[in-house]
């Protein structure tokens, strides 16, 4: 029996590479942000390999949403902490 689904990490790298022309159209600071977003997908590649999703972009977007939510929550905790210290 052969493997019918390509390994996730190479498939992820290929999917990210298909966005290269889009990336080139961004301004340099936006390119850095784009790279950060794609790195979020790489950070969660292990979980992505376990997801039974036909569209790789769904896994990428979920990884990005997860990382952004973690950052939002971290910022919210810092704000709350600063507000309590300034009472």
C-alpha positions in Angstrom: 0.0 0.0 0.0 1.4 3.3 -1.0 0.9 6.6 0.8 -1.9 8.6 -0.8 -1.6 11.7 1.3 1.7 13.6 1.0 3.7 14.3 4.1 2.3 17.3 5.8 5.4 19.5 6.2 6.4 19.3 2.6 2.8 19.9 1.6 2.7 22.9 3.9 5.9 24.3 2.5 4.5 23.9 -1.0 1.3 25.6 -0.1 3.2 28.5 1.5 5.4 28.8 -1.7 2.2 29.2 -3.8 1.7 32.5 -1.9 5.1 33.9 -2.9 3.8 36.2 -5.7 1.3 37.6 -3.3 4.0 38.1 -0.7 6.2 39.9 -3.3 3.3 42.4 -3.9 3.3 43.4 -0.2 5.4 46.3 1.2 8.5 45.1 3.1 6.9 45.5 6.6 3.9 43.6 5.4 6.2 40.9 4.0 7.7 40.5 7.5 4.2 40.2 8.9 3.3 37.7 6.2 6.4 35.6 7.1 5.4 35.7 10.8 1.9 34.4 9.9 3.3 31.6 7.8 5.6 30.7 10.7 2.5 30.3 12.8 1.4 27.6 10.5 4.9 25.9 10.7 4.7 26.1 14.6 1.6 24.0 14.5 2.6 21.6 11.8 2.5 18.6 14.2 -1.1 19.3 15.0 -1.8 20.1 11.3 -0.5 16.7 10.3 -3.2 15.1 12.5 -6.1 17.2 11.1 -8.3 15.3 8.7 -8.8 18.4 6.5 -8.9 18.2 2.7 -7.8 21.8 2.3 -4.3 22.6 3.6 -5.2 26.3 3.8 -7.8 25.4 6.5 -5.0 24.1 8.7 -2.9 27.1 8.0 -5.6 29.6 8.9 -6.5 27.7 12.0 -2.9 27.7 13.1 -2.8 31.5 12.5 -6.0 32.1 14.4 -4.7 30.0 17.3 -1.4 32.0 17.5 -3.2 35.4 17.1 -5.6 34.5 19.9 -2.7 33.5 22.2 -1.1 36.9 21.5 -4.4 38.7 22.2 -4.9 36.9 25.4 -1.3 37.6 26.5 -1.8 41.3 25.8 -5.1 41.3 27.6 -3.4 39.8 30.7 -0.7 42.4 30.5 -3.2 45.2 30.3 -5.2 43.8 33.2 -2.0 43.5 35.3 -1.0 47.1 34.5 -4.5 48.4 35.4 -4.4 46.6 38.7 -0.9 48.0 39.5 -2.1 51.5 38.7 -5.1 51.5 41.0 
